[in-house]
């Protein structure tokens, strides 16, 4: 279970984001931060793999590394101050839509959809939406979706293929380059609680229809 120790570790890491401090506290990270996070992922995967058997059942493969890639970043701090996981068919780096979880010192971030879309897949998605606008809008305007996530998120293109302009009159979301939802809520009420996995899964369930819809663009 996630406890106050999880929060304390990341607060200290934010103040001491360097390799010396991390290696001196690596045992605490492994035992009191990483292990409970992986245990939570295992619990989630029992349900997610029932929803889609293409999702890999390995919690370690779902988890992103805590080490930051600093090669092209001005920020050279070596570690993320959050643990993250992605659950998509065929792995967390799949082109297919999936589910996201991140837990930092104070907050839980839950979402899903498509965060990174390459141009070929973006064309397929936009054409799929254009052909099925009413289904798309029904999904993202459903109370289960809006109550959990509000509005669908994503960066937008400034231009759109002329063949899609009529569809854009029905939904400006066809301009999106990303199609994802994200919710954030406090971690503190869930310290030591088994209810955390249920809360996360309730959000995942609310985004499941969107993932199913987006996936249809690729088949």
C-alpha positions in Angstrom: 0.0 0.0 0.0 1.1 3.6 -0.6 1.9 5.3 2.7 3.2 8.6 4.0 6.7 7.2 3.5 6.1 7.4 -0.3 5.3 11.1 0.0 8.2 11.8 2.3 10.6 10.1 -0.2 9.5 12.3 -3.1 9.5 15.5 -1.1 13.1 14.8 -0.1 14.0 13.8 -3.6 12.7 17.1 -4.9 15.1 18.9 -2.5 18.0 16.6 -3.2 17.6 15.5 -6.9 21.1 14.2 -7.4 22.7 10.7 -7.8 24.5 10.9 -4.4 21.3 11.3 -2.4 19.4 8.8 -4.4 22.0 6.1 -4.1 22.2 6.8 -0.3 18.4 6.3 -0.1 18.0 3.6 -2.7 17.0 0.9 -0.2 14.1 3.1 1.0 13.1 3.8 -2.7 13.1 0.1 -3.5 11.3 -1.2 -0.4 8.9 1.6 0.5 8.2 3.4 -2.8 8.8 1.0 -5.8 7.5 -2.2 -4.2 4.1 -0.7 -3.1 3.7 1.0 -6.5 4.4 -2.3 -8.3 1.9 -4.0 -6.0 -0.7 -1.4 -7.0 0.0 -2.0 -10.6 -0.4 -5.8 -10.1 -3.9 -5.2 -8.7 -4.9 -3.0 -11.6 -3.5 -5.4 -14.1 -5.8 -8.2 -12.8 -8.7 -6.2 -14.1 -7.1 -4.5 -17.2 -6.0 -7.8 -18.7 -9.5 -9.0 -18.4 -10.7 -6.0 -20.4 -8.0 -6.5 -23.0 -5.8 -9.6 -23.1 -3.3 -7.8 -25.3 -2.2 -5.7 -22.2 0.9 -7.3 -20.8 0.4 -8.7 -17.3 3.8 -7.7 -16.1 3.8 -4.7 -13.7 7.5 -4.0 -14.2 7.0 -3.6 -17.9 4.1 -1.2 -17.3 6.2 1.0 -15.0 8.3 3.8 -16.5 11.9 4.4 -15.2 12.4 6.9 -12.5 15.6 8.1 -14.3 15.0 11.1 -16.5 16.4 11.3 -20.1 18.3 14.5 -19.8 20.1 14.4 -23.2 17.9 17.1 -24.8 16.6 18.8 -21.7 17.8 22.0 -20.0 16.8 20.5 -16.7 19.6 18.1 -15.9 18.2 16.7 -12.6 18.5 12.9 -13.0 15.3 11.7 -11.5 11.5 12.1 -11.9 9.7 13.1 -8.7 6.8 10.8 -9.7 6.3 7.2 -10.5 4.4 6.5 -13.7 2.9 3.5 -15.5 1.2 2.9 -18.9 -1.1 0.1 -19.8 -1.6 -0.3 -23.5 -2.1 -3.3 -25.8 1.3 -4.6 -26.8 3.2 -2.5 -24.2 3.3 1.0 -22.7 4.9 2.4 -25.8 2.3 1.1 -28.2 0.6 3.3 -30.8 -2.7 2.0 -29.5 -4.7 3.9 -26.8 -4.3 2.8 -23.2 -4.4 3.8 -19.6 -2.1 6.0 -17.6 -1.2 6.3 -13.9 1.2 8.6 -12.1 1.6 9.2 -8.4 3.9 12.0 -7.0 4.4 13.2 -3.5 0.9 14.6 -3.1 -1.3 13.7 -6.1 -2.7 10.9 -8.2 -2.9 11.4 -11.9 -5.2 9.1 -13.8 -6.0 9.1 -17.5 -5.8 7.5 -20.8 -6.3 7.7 -24.5 -3.6 8.7 -27.0 -0.8 11.0 -25.8 1.7 10.6 -28.7 0.3 10.2 -32.2 2.4 9.9 -35.4 1.2 11.5 -38.6 0.0 8.3 -40.3 -2.0 7.3 -37.2 -3.3 10.8 -36.8 -4.7 10.7 -40.4 -6.5 7.5 -39.6 -7.9 8.9 -36.4 -9.3 12.0 -37.9 -10.9 10.1 -40.8 -12.4 7.7 -38.2 -13.8 10.6 -36.2 -15.1 12.3 -39.4 -17.1 9.1 -40.3 -18.4 8.6 -36.8 -18.7 12.1 -35.2 -22.0 11.4 -33.4 -20.5 8.3 -31.7 -17.3 10.2 -30.7 -19.3 13.1 -29.2 -21.6 10.8 -27.4 -18.6 9.2 -25.7 -16.8 12.3 -24.6 -20.0 14.1 -23.5 -21.3 11.2 -21.4 -21.7 12.1 -17.8 -19.4 9.2 -16.7 -16.6 10.8 -18.8 -17.2 14.5 -18.0 -17.6 13.9 -14.3 -14.3 12.1 -14.1 -12.3 14.1 -16.6 -14.1 17.2 -17.8 -13.2 17.8 -21.5 -11.0 15.8 -23.8 -7.5 17.2 -23.9 -4.8 17.5 -26.5 -2.7 19.9 -28.5 -4.4 21.1 -31.7 -3.2 21.6 -35.2 -3.6 25.0 -36.8 -4.6 23.6 -40.1 -6.8 20.7 -41.2 -7.2 18.8 -44.4 -10.0 20.4 -46.5 -11.9 17.1 -46.6 -12.4 17.3 -42.8 -13.6 20.8 -42.5 -17.2 19.9 -42.6 -16.7 17.5 -39.7 -14.8 20.2 -37.8 -18.1 22.2 -37.8 -19.5 19.4 -35.7 -16.5 19.0 -33.4 -13.4 21.1 -33.2 -11.7 18.2 -31.5 -10.9 16.8 -34.9 -8.1 19.4 -34.9 -6.5 17.6 -32.0 -3.0 16.0 -32.4 -3.6 14.1 -29.1 -6.7 12.6 -27.7 -6.5 12.0 -24.0 -8.2 12.6 -20.7 -6.6 13.2 -17.3 -7.8 13.6 -13.8 -5.9 14.6 -10.7 -6.9 14.1 -7.0 -5.1 14.1 -3.6 -3.0 11.1 -2.5 -3.4 11.7 1.3 -6.9 10.2 1.7 -5.6 6.9 0.2 -2.6 6.3 2.5 -2.7 2.6 3.5 -6.1 2.1 1.8 -7.2 -0.8 -0.5 -9.7 1.6 -2.0 -7.0 3.4 -4.1 -7.1 0.7 -6.8 -10.9 0.9 -7.0 -10.8 4.7 -7.4 -8.2 4.4 -10.2 -10.2 1.6 -11.9 -13.4 3.7 -11.8 -11.5 6.4 -13.8 -10.1 3.8 -16.2 -13.6 2.4 -16.7 -14.9 5.9 -17.6 -12.3 6.2 -20.3 -12.6 2.7 -21.6 -15.3 3.5 -24.3 -13.0 6.2 -25.7 -10.1 3.8 -25.9 -12.3 1.3 -27.7 -13.5 3.9 -30.1 -10.0 5.2 -30.9 -8.7 1.7 -31.4 -11.2 1.1 -34.1 -9.4 3.7 -36.3 -6.5 1.2 -36.7 -8.4 -1.8 -37.8 
